[in-house]
């Protein structure tokens, strides 16, 4: 016998699928949502559907965008000679919050992880190499979290790009296995300032 009526149980089950949401958090969110006015729930549902249907990837840097080319790539005041490579859009957002980096970005869409069946072909690596080889890029900064997979990806990407430009990586005030998205702005700003050439 279940404590929840079936529609509520389904809602809790769906909320539990979200990252970081356990059974108790899912229950708390579901019960909170049931208390909200119909207009709020409809607005939430519409926002979810609109975001899923309208948000795609920038054709140049692969950051999340509702336009073919994202705002960062379109911005005329950004330095077009420097590209910062990140594994996903969460890391890009974390770096943007520092307000230290004024160049362009390239989002790989993950890291090389043979255990998970993710090789270079599944990532936006070849698009990055094409972009760097065709444009006058003075420096590529690799800003990938220092995990085993992150290190593998950093070294792989670095070797591909070295024939075309200077390749650096950010310095880390983070422990091995730390994630960029959880670092504070000061740590990220110092990491950008302390970047060094990739060996």
ChimeraX attribute file (.defattr): number of C-alpha atoms within 10 A of each C-alpha:
attribute: neighborCount
match mode: 1-to-1
recipient: residues
	/A:1	3
	/A:2	6
	/A:3	7
	/A:4	11
	/A:5	8
	/A:6	10
	/A:7	9
	/A:8	15
	/A:9	16
	/A:10	13
	/A:11	16
	/A:12	23
	/A:13	16
	/A:14	12
	/A:15	19
	/A:16	18
	/A:17	12
	/A:18	10
	/A:19	7
	/A:20	9
	/A:21	14
	/A:22	14
	/A:23	13
	/A:24	11
	/A:25	14
	/A:26	21
	/A:27	20
	/A:28	11
	/A:29	16
	/A:30	19
	/A:31	14
	/A:32	10
	/A:33	15
	/A:34	11
	/A:35	9
	/A:36	10
	/A:37	9
	/A:38	11
	/A:39	9
	/A:40	11
	/A:41	14
	/A:42	11
	/A:43	11
	/A:44	13
	/A:45	12
	/A:46	12
	/A:47	12
	/A:48	11
	/A:49	11
	/A:50	11
	/A:51	13
	/A:52	10
	/A:53	10
	/A:54	11
	/A:55	14
	/A:56	16
	/A:57	18
	/A:58	20
	/A:59	15
	/A:60	18
	/A:61	24
	/A:62	22
	/A:63	27
	/A:64	18
	/A:65	18
	/A:66	15
	/A:67	13
	/A:68	14
	/A:69	17
	/A:70	19
	/A:71	13
	/A:72	18
	/A:73	20
	/A:74	11
	/A:75	12
	/A:76	9
	/A:77	10
	/A:78	14
	/A:79	14
	/A:80	18
	/A:81	14
	/A:82	21
	/A:83	24
	/A:84	25
	/A:85	24
	/A:86	26
	/A:87	24
	/A:88	19
	/A:89	20
	/A:90	17
	/A:91	21
	/A:92	20
	/A:93	13
	/A:94	17
	/A:95	23
	/A:96	16
	/A:97	15
	/A:98	16
	/A:99	10
	/A:100	15
	/A:101	18
	/A:102	15
	/A:103	19
	/A:104	20
	/A:105	25
	/A:106	27
	/A:107	25
	/A:108	26
	/A:109	16
	/A:110	20
	/A:111	26
	/A:112	24
	/A:113	15
	/A:114	10
	/A:115	8
	/A:116	7
	/A:117	8
	/A:118	13
	/A:119	15
	/A:120	17
	/A:121	9
	/A:122	14
	/A:123	17
	/A:124	18
	/A:125	23
	/A:126	15
	/A:127	16
	/A:128	24
	/A:129	16
	/A:130	11
	/A:131	16
	/A:132	20
	/A:133	14
	/A:134	10
	/A:135	11
	/A:136	13
	/A:137	17
	/A:138	14
	/A:139	21
	/A:140	27
	/A:141	24
	/A:142	28
	/A:143	25
	/A:144	25
	/A:145	25
	/A:146	20
	/A:147	15
	/A:148	14
	/A:149	17
	/A:150	20
	/A:151	15
	/A:152	15
	/A:153	25
	/A:154	24
	/A:155	13
	/A:156	14
	/A:157	20
	/A:158	23
	/A:159	13
	/A:160	14
	/A:161	19
	/A:162	15
	/A:163	10
	/A:164	17
	/A:165	16
	/A:166	16
	/A:167	23
	/A:168	20
	/A:169	22
	/A:170	22
	/A:171	20
	/A:172	20
	/A:173	14
	/A:174	16
	/A:175	10
	/A:176	11
	/A:177	12
	/A:178	14
	/A:179	15
	/A:180	24
	/A:181	17
	/A:182	12
	/A:183	15
	/A:184	13
	/A:185	18
	/A:186	13
	/A:187	16
	/A:188	26
	/A:189	19
	/A:190	16
	/A:191	18
	/A:192	22
	/A:193	13
	/A:194	13
	/A:195	16
	/A:196	15
	/A:197	15
	/A:198	16
	/A:199	9
